[in-house]
């Protein structure tokens, strides 16, 4: 039985409460007319309801903490206390289309005057409401799926590795950069998957389902919990340049130590080729 703090219990209780409503709302998506106004507006409201539930539950438990909310923006708390980083519905497009792959992500970030007022993420939880899978991690306490300890994949060869990513879409992201990285990585690996929820990608990486991950343009609420989870499962997470601030730089390579160095080499080579003048 893992020994987690009371903080994880608070996060899980809030996520499960929000998840109950998301499950009900997801059941209604299939009955909506597939038009831009109807389903999109409904999903936006589902997102907002989930966020409100999380906010109310977490505020009640820690009334002096601040929030970073995908929908509601930044809400200041006591600057000497931690803050919550929340994605109430990661995988909104999947949700909209009735695809059962989405999650709630909640993380705790500590104050640190040396880094614009905020430092390390020390607790994280990713909850998949439809499968009832609750992934959680705490600094120096490991990463877990319920009561099962998670370990990053032991594969060390690229040709055996299944890699996750997120692709640019509808004006978001750098298609040229992504294409160059894809063309460098794709021929070297066993497969590449794009499932549309970065939080679950990182949770699955921590669980050994994936062997590596790369993506850019990610927001803190997408990955704050997942980065901690991968690291606590024994993985390495850096930005594209090998630095240790992937959340701040909004670019990420994650894998075991052996595979990380190989992925980093491929991605760095692709970026150098992109930077060369025509």
Residue frames as qw, qx, qy, qz and C-alpha x, y, z in Angstrom:
[[0.000, 0.889, 0.458, 0.000, 0.00, 0.00, 0.00],
 [0.430, 0.442, -0.038, 0.786, 1.59, 3.31, -1.07],
 [0.339, -0.631, -0.434, 0.547, 1.99, 5.98, 1.56],
 [0.236, 0.531, 0.257, 0.772, 0.84, 9.24, -0.02],
 [0.062, -0.051, -0.388, 0.918, 0.16, 12.49, 1.74],
 [0.217, 0.588, 0.656, -0.420, -3.24, 13.84, 2.63],
 [0.168, 0.559, -0.217, -0.783, -2.74, 16.27, -0.23],
 [0.129, 0.087, -0.856, -0.493, -3.10, 13.51, -2.83],
 [0.033, 0.434, 0.882, -0.182, -6.30, 12.40, -1.11],
 [0.166, 0.654, 0.252, -0.694, -7.67, 15.95, -1.44],
 [0.174, 0.433, -0.528, -0.709, -6.69, 16.10, -5.13],
 [0.068, -0.075, -0.958, -0.268, -8.18, 12.71, -5.88],
 [0.119, 0.536, 0.736, -0.396, -11.43, 13.50, -4.11],
 [0.226, 0.644, 0.005, -0.730, -11.81, 16.71, -6.14],
 [0.156, 0.323, -0.728, -0.584, -10.90, 14.98, -9.42],
 [0.022, 0.232, 0.971, 0.048, -13.36, 12.15, -8.84],
 [0.199, 0.624, 0.528, -0.541, -16.15, 14.61, -8.09],
 [0.261, 0.611, -0.273, -0.696, -15.41, 16.55, -11.29],
 [0.037, 0.199, -0.904, -0.376, -15.03, 13.27, -13.16],
 [0.265, 0.394, 0.846, -0.242, -18.56, 12.14, -12.25],
 [0.354, 0.732, 0.196, -0.549, -20.01, 15.15, -14.08],
 [0.155, 0.553, -0.614, -0.541, -17.68, 14.69, -17.05],
 [0.168, 0.041, 0.976, 0.129, -18.85, 11.09, -17.40],
 [0.329, 0.611, 0.638, -0.333, -22.46, 12.26, -17.50],
 [0.262, 0.768, -0.124, -0.571, -21.67, 15.03, -19.96],
 [0.041, -0.373, 0.818, 0.435, -19.68, 12.65, -22.17],
 [0.295, 0.298, 0.908, -0.022, -22.75, 10.43, -22.41],
 [0.327, 0.765, 0.368, -0.415, -24.71, 13.40, -23.76],
 [0.037, -0.577, 0.473, 0.664, -22.15, 14.34, -26.44],
 [0.201, 0.044, 0.900, 0.384, -23.22, 11.46, -28.67],
 [0.190, 0.651, 0.730, -0.089, -26.81, 12.78, -28.71],
 [0.031, 0.743, 0.026, -0.668, -25.87, 16.28, -29.85],
 [0.680, 0.716, 0.155, 0.040, -26.14, 17.40, -33.46],
 [0.698, -0.189, 0.211, 0.658, -22.66, 17.50, -34.94],
 [0.286, 0.854, 0.187, 0.393, -22.47, 21.19, -35.73],
 [0.418, 0.370, -0.342, 0.756, -20.02, 23.85, -34.70],
 [0.298, -0.531, 0.153, -0.778, -22.35, 25.67, -32.34],
 [0.829, -0.390, -0.159, -0.367, -24.06, 22.83, -30.49],
 [0.918, -0.157, -0.261, 0.253, -21.37, 20.34, -29.44],
 [0.483, 0.357, -0.279, 0.749, -18.58, 22.91, -29.09],
 [0.295, -0.572, 0.127, -0.755, -20.68, 25.08, -26.81],
 [0.878, -0.392, -0.153, -0.227, -21.75, 22.06, -24.78],
 [0.849, 0.024, -0.292, 0.440, -18.18, 20.87, -24.34],
 [0.194, 0.505, -0.246, 0.804, -17.07, 24.34, -23.32],
 [0.574, -0.553, 0.073, -0.599, -19.70, 24.28, -20.57],
 [0.953, -0.206, -0.217, 0.052, -18.60, 20.78, -19.52],
 [0.614, 0.299, -0.309, 0.662, -15.03, 22.08, -19.28],
 [0.104, -0.542, 0.198, -0.810, -16.14, 25.04, -17.19],
 [0.787, -0.469, -0.075, -0.394, -18.28, 22.91, -14.88],
 [0.904, -0.048, -0.291, 0.310, -15.37, 20.55, -14.28],
 [0.400, 0.380, -0.292, 0.781, -13.06, 23.44, -13.52],
 [0.386, -0.578, 0.081, -0.714, -15.59, 25.00, -11.14],
 [0.905, -0.363, -0.180, -0.127, -15.95, 21.74, -9.23],
 [0.784, 0.091, -0.286, 0.543, -12.18, 21.37, -8.92],
 [0.132, 0.507, -0.190, 0.830, -11.80, 25.00, -7.88],
 [0.590, -0.575, -0.012, -0.567, -14.52, 24.82, -5.22],
 [0.939, -0.272, -0.202, 0.052, -13.23, 21.56, -3.74],
 [0.713, 0.150, -0.243, 0.640, -9.58, 22.59, -3.66],
 [0.027, -0.582, 0.125, -0.803, -10.33, 26.10, -2.38],
 [0.736, -0.559, -0.092, -0.371, -12.32, 24.59, 0.47],
 [0.926, -0.192, -0.171, 0.275, -9.36, 22.37, 1.39],
 [0.584, -0.171, -0.010, 0.794, -6.65, 25.04, 0.98],
 [0.126, 0.902, 0.409, -0.052, -8.34, 28.49, 1.10],
 [0.170, -0.884, 0.188, 0.394, -5.09, 30.48, 0.98],
 [0.557, -0.121, 0.626, 0.532, -3.56, 28.79, -2.10],
 [0.312, 0.551, -0.231, -0.739, -3.57, 30.33, -5.56],
 [0.763, 0.320, 0.561, -0.032, -4.65, 28.75, -8.85],
 [0.088, 0.400, -0.578, -0.706, -3.48, 28.48, -12.45],
 [0.606, 0.362, 0.646, -0.289, -6.62, 27.50, -14.37],
 [0.350, 0.147, 0.678, 0.629, -6.92, 26.71, -18.07],
 [0.029, 0.701, 0.598, 0.387, -10.28, 28.45, -18.32],
 [0.318, -0.897, -0.306, 0.034, -10.21, 30.87, -15.40],
 [0.338, 0.773, -0.267, 0.465, -6.61, 32.13, -15.64],
 [0.471, 0.117, -0.610, 0.626, -4.43, 32.94, -12.64],
 [0.501, -0.766, -0.221, -0.337, -5.99, 33.50, -9.23],
 [0.260, 0.532, -0.572, 0.568, -3.57, 34.79, -6.63],
 [0.755, -0.546, -0.363, -0.005, -3.30, 33.31, -3.17],
 [0.515, -0.811, 0.231, 0.153, -0.82, 33.75, -0.34],
 [0.540, 0.731, -0.418, 0.007, 2.53, 34.14, -2.18],
 [0.169, -0.554, 0.782, -0.230, 4.26, 32.14, 0.55],
 [0.714, 0.033, 0.639, -0.284, 1.97, 29.14, -0.08],
 [0.319, 0.008, 0.823, 0.470, 1.83, 26.68, -2.99],
 [0.503, 0.352, -0.041, -0.788, -0.60, 27.01, -5.88],
 [0.701, 0.236, 0.669, -0.069, -2.75, 24.60, -7.89],
 [0.173, 0.388, -0.567, -0.706, -2.23, 24.08, -11.63],
 [0.558, 0.261, 0.717, -0.327, -5.39, 22.61, -13.16],
 [0.268, 0.127, -0.641, -0.708, -6.55, 21.26, -16.51],
 [0.590, 0.056, 0.519, -0.616, -10.21, 20.33, -16.01],
 [0.848, 0.374, 0.347, -0.145, -10.53, 18.52, -19.36],
 [0.092, -0.591, 0.654, 0.464, -7.38, 17.58, -21.23],
 [0.180, 0.098, 0.917, 0.342, -8.45, 16.08, -24.55],
 [0.372, 0.440, 0.312, -0.755, -11.35, 18.42, -25.29],
 [0.458, 0.374, -0.505, -0.629, -11.40, 17.55, -29.00],
 [0.205, 0.007, -0.978, -0.024, -11.60, 13.85, -28.15],
 [0.162, 0.338, 0.709, -0.598, -14.48, 14.63, -25.78],
 [0.399, 0.441, -0.046, -0.802, -16.26, 16.65, -28.46],
 [0.513, 0.307, -0.645, -0.476, -16.06, 13.77, -30.93],
 [0.904, -0.213, 0.051, -0.366, -17.13, 11.08, -28.46],
 [0.702, 0.357, -0.570, 0.236, -13.64, 9.57, -28.26],
 [0.741, -0.652, -0.134, -0.088, -13.13, 8.11, -24.74],
 [0.753, 0.012, -0.177, 0.633, -9.64, 9.46, -24.16],
 [0.012, -0.766, 0.052, -0.641, -9.44, 12.51, -21.88],
 [0.628, -0.252, -0.560, 0.479, -8.34, 13.34, -18.34],
 [0.290, -0.939, -0.053, -0.177, -8.31, 15.75, -15.43],
 [0.696, 0.203, -0.331, 0.604, -4.88, 16.99, -14.38],
 [0.391, -0.903, -0.034, -0.173, -4.07, 18.65, -11.03],
 [0.715, 0.190, -0.340, 0.581, -0.61, 19.68, -9.81],
 [0.447, -0.872, -0.123, 0.160, 0.86, 21.51, -6.82],
 [0.586, 0.534, -0.140, 0.593, 3.66, 24.01, -7.41],
 [0.581, -0.574, -0.296, 0.496, 5.82, 25.41, -4.64],
 [0.091, 0.996, -0.009, 0.009, 6.76, 29.10, -4.28],
 [0.771, -0.157, 0.125, 0.605, 10.35, 30.03, -5.11],
 [0.024, 0.921, 0.025, -0.389, 11.59, 33.61, -5.31],
 [0.351, -0.458, 0.592, 0.563, 14.49, 32.57, -7.55],
 [0.181, 0.154, 0.813, 0.532, 12.24, 31.55, -10.46],
 [0.239, -0.294, -0.338, -0.862, 9.69, 34.34, -10.97],
 [0.513, -0.279, 0.327, -0.743, 8.08, 33.39, -7.70],
 [0.927, -0.017, 0.127, -0.354, 7.43, 29.72, -8.51],
 [0.136, -0.555, 0.817, 0.073, 9.54, 26.60, -8.23],
 [0.090, 0.124, -0.972, -0.181, 9.09, 22.85, -8.37],
 [0.754, -0.172, -0.258, -0.580, 5.94, 20.84, -8.86],
 [0.098, -0.368, 0.849, -0.365, 5.83, 18.47, -5.88],
 [0.452, 0.206, 0.815, -0.297, 2.49, 16.66, -6.25],
 [0.353, 0.239, -0.468, -0.774, 0.52, 15.64, -9.31],
 [0.497, 0.208, 0.806, -0.246, -2.59, 13.66, -10.16],
 [0.322, 0.200, -0.555, -0.740, -4.01, 12.63, -13.55],
 [0.467, 0.174, 0.769, -0.401, -7.47, 11.08, -13.49],
 [0.219, 0.006, -0.721, -0.658, -9.20, 9.34, -16.41],
 [0.534, -0.026, 0.383, -0.754, -12.91, 9.41, -15.51],
 [0.813, 0.181, -0.274, -0.481, -14.07, 6.73, -17.97],
 [0.731, 0.177, -0.646, 0.131, -11.52, 4.07, -16.96],
 [0.649, -0.745, -0.013, -0.153, -11.37, 5.27, -13.33],
 [0.810, 0.087, -0.197, 0.546, -7.56, 5.26, -13.51],
 [0.261, -0.964, 0.026, -0.053, -5.96, 7.57, -10.97],
 [0.754, 0.263, -0.205, 0.566, -2.26, 8.26, -11.59],
 [0.299, -0.948, 0.010, -0.111, -0.42, 10.20, -8.92],
 [0.736, 0.215, -0.283, 0.576, 3.08, 11.20, -7.91],
 [0.359, -0.933, 0.019, -0.007, 4.84, 13.07, -5.12],
 [0.313, 0.769, -0.508, 0.230, 8.44, 14.21, -4.92],
 [0.053, 0.449, -0.841, 0.296, 10.64, 11.41, -3.57],
 [0.599, -0.015, 0.650, -0.467, 7.61, 9.11, -3.10],
 [0.286, 0.030, 0.888, 0.359, 7.43, 7.68, -6.61],
 [0.459, 0.126, -0.299, -0.827, 4.70, 7.50, -9.22],
 [0.288, 0.102, 0.914, -0.268, 1.67, 5.27, -8.83],
 [0.453, -0.154, -0.530, -0.700, -1.46, 4.03, -10.58],
 [0.774, -0.487, -0.221, -0.340, -3.76, 3.54, -7.64],
 [0.706, -0.621, 0.338, -0.029, -1.72, 1.21, -5.43],
 [0.910, 0.179, 0.187, 0.323, 0.66, -0.02, -8.16],
 [0.335, -0.698, 0.271, 0.572, 4.11, 1.51, -8.38],
 [0.676, 0.732, 0.082, -0.036, 4.97, 2.82, -11.84],
 [0.553, -0.454, 0.449, 0.535, 8.29, 2.38, -13.60],
 [0.394, 0.703, -0.300, -0.511, 9.39, 3.83, -16.91],
 [0.944, 0.319, -0.034, -0.075, 9.90, 1.33, -19.73],
 [0.632, -0.538, 0.463, 0.310, 13.20, -0.57, -19.74],
 [0.776, 0.509, 0.276, 0.251, 13.49, -0.63, -23.55],
 [0.377, -0.684, 0.231, 0.580, 16.78, 0.84, -24.72],
 [0.347, 0.003, 0.649, 0.677, 16.61, 0.48, -28.51],
 [0.303, 0.329, -0.037, -0.894, 14.76, 2.95, -30.71],
 [0.403, 0.081, -0.715, -0.566, 13.56, 0.26, -33.11],
 [0.298, -0.316, -0.891, 0.130, 11.61, -1.31, -30.22],
 [0.060, -0.283, -0.438, 0.851, 10.25, 1.98, -28.88],
 [0.025, 0.708, 0.643, 0.292, 6.68, 3.31, -29.12],
 [0.245, -0.089, -0.147, 0.954, 6.78, 7.11, -29.03],
 [0.051, 0.787, 0.605, -0.106, 3.93, 9.51, -28.24],
 [0.240, -0.010, 0.114, 0.964, 3.59, 13.04, -29.53],
 [0.247, 0.733, 0.493, -0.398, 1.12, 15.82, -30.15],
 [0.449, 0.300, 0.481, 0.690, 0.74, 17.27, -33.66],
 [0.060, 0.216, 0.025, -0.974, 0.07, 20.89, -34.62],
 [0.139, 0.529, 0.826, 0.136, -3.54, 21.62, -35.57],
 [0.032, 0.845, 0.501, 0.186, -5.78, 24.38, -36.92],
 [0.139, 0.864, -0.077, 0.478, -3.25, 27.19, -36.71],
 [0.605, -0.738, 0.273, -0.122, -1.66, 25.98, -33.46],
 [0.805, -0.321, 0.416, 0.275, 1.97, 24.92, -33.43],
 [0.096, 0.707, -0.528, -0.460, 4.87, 24.89, -35.89],
 [0.932, 0.278, 0.155, -0.175, 4.08, 22.41, -38.68],
 [0.576, 0.689, -0.423, 0.118, 7.51, 22.79, -40.25],
 [0.141, -0.578, 0.722, -0.354, 9.34, 22.03, -37.00],
 [0.763, -0.101, 0.525, -0.362, 7.06, 19.11, -36.15],
 [0.878, 0.453, -0.049, -0.143, 7.40, 17.61, -39.64],
 [0.395, 0.676, -0.592, 0.193, 11.18, 17.73, -39.49],
 [0.355, -0.410, 0.742, -0.395, 11.20, 16.03, -36.08],
 [0.863, 0.133, 0.341, -0.349, 8.65, 13.44, -37.22],
 [0.780, 0.570, -0.252, -0.051, 10.72, 12.68, -40.33],
 [0.182, 0.618, -0.709, 0.287, 13.81, 12.21, -38.17],
 [0.442, -0.266, 0.723, -0.459, 12.19, 10.11, -35.45],
 [0.837, 0.193, 0.102, -0.502, 9.64, 8.10, -37.45],
 [0.770, 0.420, -0.472, -0.092, 12.03, 5.89, -39.46],
 [0.221, 0.458, -0.762, 0.400, 13.98, 4.97, -36.31],
 [0.366, -0.151, 0.667, -0.632, 11.20, 3.79, -33.99],
 [0.122, 0.196, 0.972, 0.046, 8.62, 1.00, -33.76],
 [0.020, -0.680, -0.661, -0.316, 5.71, 3.43, -33.92],
 [0.045, 0.050, -0.199, 0.978, 4.43, 6.93, -33.18],
 [0.134, -0.613, -0.779, -0.018, 1.07, 7.64, -31.54],
 [0.048, -0.159, 0.071, -0.983, -0.92, 10.88, -31.32],
 [0.211, -0.462, -0.860, 0.041, -3.88, 10.34, -28.98],
 [0.077, -0.651, -0.296, -0.694, -4.69, 13.96, -28.16],
 [0.566, -0.796, -0.080, -0.199, -4.19, 14.30, -24.40],
 [0.393, 0.622, -0.541, 0.407, -0.67, 15.20, -23.25],
 [0.478, -0.519, 0.512, -0.489, -1.41, 14.49, -19.58],
 [0.947, -0.028, 0.253, -0.193, -2.37, 10.89, -20.38],
 [0.735, 0.567, -0.327, 0.178, 0.61, 10.55, -22.74],
 [0.097, 0.628, -0.611, 0.472, 2.92, 11.33, -19.83],
 [0.704, -0.312, 0.463, -0.438, 1.00, 9.13, -17.40],
 [0.969, 0.225, 0.042, -0.093, 1.21, 6.24, -19.88],
 [0.518, 0.640, -0.479, 0.305, 4.92, 6.92, -20.35],
 [0.279, -0.550, 0.617, -0.488, 5.40, 6.69, -16.58],
 [0.845, -0.087, 0.390, -0.356, 3.44, 3.42, -16.63],
 [0.379, -0.313, 0.804, 0.333, 5.69, 1.92, -19.33],
 [0.642, 0.545, 0.525, -0.125, 2.97, 1.87, -22.00],
 [0.499, 0.853, -0.095, 0.117, 4.92, 4.36, -24.10],
 [0.830, -0.120, -0.044, 0.543, 8.71, 4.48, -24.31],
 [0.346, -0.136, 0.045, 0.927, 9.18, 8.16, -25.16],
 [0.123, 0.851, 0.504, -0.087, 7.40, 11.44, -25.84],
 [0.309, -0.111, 0.096, 0.940, 8.02, 14.75, -27.54],
 [0.095, 0.799, 0.550, 0.223, 5.87, 17.83, -28.07],
 [0.250, -0.015, -0.117, 0.961, 6.09, 21.63, -28.11],
 [0.263, -0.358, -0.262, -0.857, 3.59, 24.41, -27.47],
 [0.527, -0.435, -0.728, 0.055, 2.35, 22.79, -24.26],
 [0.269, -0.718, 0.078, -0.638, 0.86, 24.86, -21.46],
 [0.050, -0.380, 0.768, -0.514, 1.70, 24.32, -17.77],
 [0.695, -0.054, 0.411, -0.587, -1.73, 22.81, -17.03],
 [0.841, 0.328, -0.338, -0.266, -1.16, 20.23, -19.80],
 [0.770, 0.310, -0.508, 0.231, 2.03, 18.80, -18.35],
 [0.182, -0.677, 0.487, -0.521, 2.79, 19.95, -14.79],
 [0.816, -0.294, 0.394, -0.304, 1.51, 16.75, -13.18],
 [0.951, 0.308, -0.016, 0.010, 2.85, 14.53, -15.97],
 [0.409, 0.702, -0.477, 0.335, 6.41, 15.81, -15.84],
 [0.393, -0.537, 0.609, -0.432, 6.62, 15.01, -12.14],
 [0.926, -0.016, 0.262, -0.272, 5.07, 11.59, -12.78],
 [0.831, 0.488, -0.235, 0.127, 7.63, 10.63, -15.43],
 [0.186, 0.670, -0.574, 0.433, 10.54, 11.78, -13.29],
 [0.563, -0.404, 0.557, -0.458, 9.25, 9.93, -10.22],
 [0.964, 0.143, 0.158, -0.158, 8.86, 6.78, -12.38],
 [0.718, -0.329, 0.426, 0.441, 12.57, 6.98, -13.22],
 [0.602, 0.607, 0.361, 0.373, 12.38, 8.89, -16.50],
 [0.352, -0.279, 0.080, 0.890, 14.16, 11.97, -17.83],
 [0.254, 0.841, 0.471, 0.078, 12.34, 15.09, -19.02],
 [0.354, -0.370, 0.128, 0.850, 14.09, 18.02, -20.73],
 [0.433, 0.759, 0.057, -0.482, 13.42, 20.70, -23.28],
 [0.842, 0.535, 0.029, 0.063, 14.66, 20.25, -26.86],
 [0.311, 0.793, -0.433, 0.293, 18.04, 21.67, -25.90],
 [0.692, -0.005, -0.646, 0.322, 18.53, 19.28, -23.01],
 [0.056, -0.372, 0.390, -0.841, 17.70, 21.86, -20.33],
 [0.185, -0.245, -0.902, 0.303, 15.69, 21.06, -17.21],
 [0.227, 0.362, 0.349, -0.834, 12.91, 23.65, -17.67],
 [0.097, 0.224, 0.826, 0.508, 10.61, 21.98, -20.22],
 [0.010, 0.734, 0.659, -0.165, 7.46, 23.55, -18.75],
 [0.085, -0.759, -0.022, 0.645, 8.84, 27.08, -19.00],
 [0.074, -0.368, 0.607, 0.700, 10.16, 26.54, -22.53],
 [0.722, 0.358, 0.228, -0.546, 6.96, 24.80, -23.66],
 [0.700, 0.452, -0.519, -0.191, 8.88, 21.98, -25.34],
 [0.678, -0.432, 0.531, -0.269, 9.55, 18.51, -24.06],
 [0.645, 0.288, -0.701, -0.093, 11.44, 15.28, -24.62],
 [0.616, -0.429, 0.500, -0.432, 10.68, 12.51, -22.11],
 [0.867, 0.195, -0.449, -0.094, 11.94, 8.92, -21.93],
 [0.874, -0.416, 0.005, 0.252, 14.23, 6.60, -19.99],
 [0.283, -0.790, 0.341, 0.424, 17.84, 7.78, -19.70],
 [0.507, -0.099, 0.711, 0.478, 19.01, 5.48, -22.52],
 [0.359, 0.599, 0.639, 0.322, 16.25, 6.38, -24.94],
 [0.032, -0.941, -0.184, 0.281, 16.20, 10.04, -23.97],
 [0.311, -0.604, 0.432, 0.593, 19.73, 10.61, -25.23],
 [0.360, 0.132, 0.771, 0.509, 18.87, 8.94, -28.55],
 [0.164, 0.798, 0.575, 0.074, 15.65, 10.88, -28.99],
 [0.169, -0.883, 0.000, 0.439, 17.39, 14.10, -28.06],
 [0.376, -0.331, 0.579, 0.643, 20.07, 13.46, -30.68],
 [0.287, 0.435, 0.746, 0.415, 17.45, 12.90, -33.40],
 [0.013, 0.897, 0.439, -0.057, 15.41, 15.95, -32.42],
 [0.284, -0.768, 0.172, 0.548, 18.43, 18.22, -32.03],
 [0.382, -0.090, 0.659, 0.642, 19.64, 17.13, -35.47],
 [0.200, 0.647, 0.678, 0.286, 16.25, 17.88, -36.99],
 [0.115, -0.934, -0.231, 0.245, 16.20, 21.34, -35.39],
 [0.362, -0.533, 0.390, 0.658, 19.70, 22.11, -36.67],
 [0.328, 0.231, 0.720, 0.566, 18.57, 21.17, -40.17],
 [0.052, 0.834, 0.547, 0.048, 15.53, 23.45, -39.76],
 [0.254, -0.854, -0.027, 0.453, 17.77, 26.34, -38.71],
 [0.487, -0.154, 0.490, 0.707, 20.02, 26.13, -41.79],
 [0.318, 0.571, -0.062, -0.755, 19.34, 28.75, -44.46],
 [0.808, 0.442, 0.380, -0.090, 17.76, 27.54, -47.69]]
